Amino acid sequence: MVTLSNLTSPFPTFHLTGIPGLEAAHVWISIPFCCLYAIALSGNSMILFVIITEQSLHEPMYYFLSMLSATDLGLIVSTMSTTLVVLWFDLREISLDGCIVQMFFLHGFTGIETGVLVAMAFDRFVAICDPLRYSTILTNARILQIVLVILIRMIVLLVPTLLLLKRLSFCKMNVLSHSYCYHPDVLKLACSDTKPNSFWGLTSLILTSGIDTPCIIISYVMIIRSVLSIASPTEHQKTFSTCVSHIGAVAVFYIPLISLSLVHRFGQSAPKIVQTMMANTYLILPPVLNPVIYSLKTTQLRELGGAVDRVLA
């Protein structure tokens, strides 16, 4: 039950939300959530294990795939605890500091994932458009530089965002829309001036998705032009099939993310359960589907994964 005790408190607490209208069934609802979490954790862990232990997979494409799997693991772990605690024990309170820590990992891994998807698009572009120089362009040193740029960008953009949030006052009944702390959701509960937060948030969005999305699109435009200009119809299909997994990963990441952003910005009149389902889809869908997409489309991973399963059995 939300109280008014934190209306003027210098140490505000926030109240997480489960599935609106279905509170009595939270324990039963937690069963499919646990199944999806188990699929995401086991699938991404398997991909990491196979890539790390199999020497033949130590090449740029699989390095980037391992980064994607590690990011998906971080994304799912960063919110799994609060979601399950709400569903299992109906424990909803979280402090501002706890929220900030969770947002650092949630938005941090989200920012890293967009960068990794761009790196994977660049990998496909070089492999298709300039295959003879593939090994000289995507060296281990170059891959390390890409990883460092992704991490540095995330930290530089995210830390000021959270520090600006720390200075705000919260004097409303601080009920969040989800079972985890999402920056726009927390920001709208502030009763002090949020213009600096909004400005920096917009700047961060432009410097992440605003750059990454066009880069991915441009990469595929150039890939399509290159393939159509030199390849036969049979080669078209064969070449484009190497990009299907990456296109699927981009789709399952960006579609829920854009949908959630639109719901938060324009869908205030939508039923609460719609917002909740969009929020959970945004977090669960990529970690669950990415291992499936890459295992189905990558013969080496599929074969090695089967071998690992036989050994473990």
Buried (B, 14 or more C-beta within 10 A) or exposed (E): EEEEEBEEEEEBBBBBBBBEEEEEEBEEBBEEBBEBBEBBBEBBBBBBBBBEEBEEBEBBBBBBBBBBBBBBBBBBBBBBEBBBBBBEEEEBEBEBEBBBBBBBBBBBBBBBBBBBBBBBBBBBBBBBBEEEEBEEBBEEEEBEEBBEEBBEBBEEBBEBBBEBBEEBEBBBEBEBBBBBBBBBBBBEBBEEEBEEBEEBBEBBEEBBBEBBBEBBEEBBEEBBEBBEEEBEEEEBEEBBEBBEBBBBBBBBBBBBBEBBBEBBEEBEEEEEEEBBBBBBBBBBBBBBBBBEBBBEBBEEBBEBBEEBEEEEE
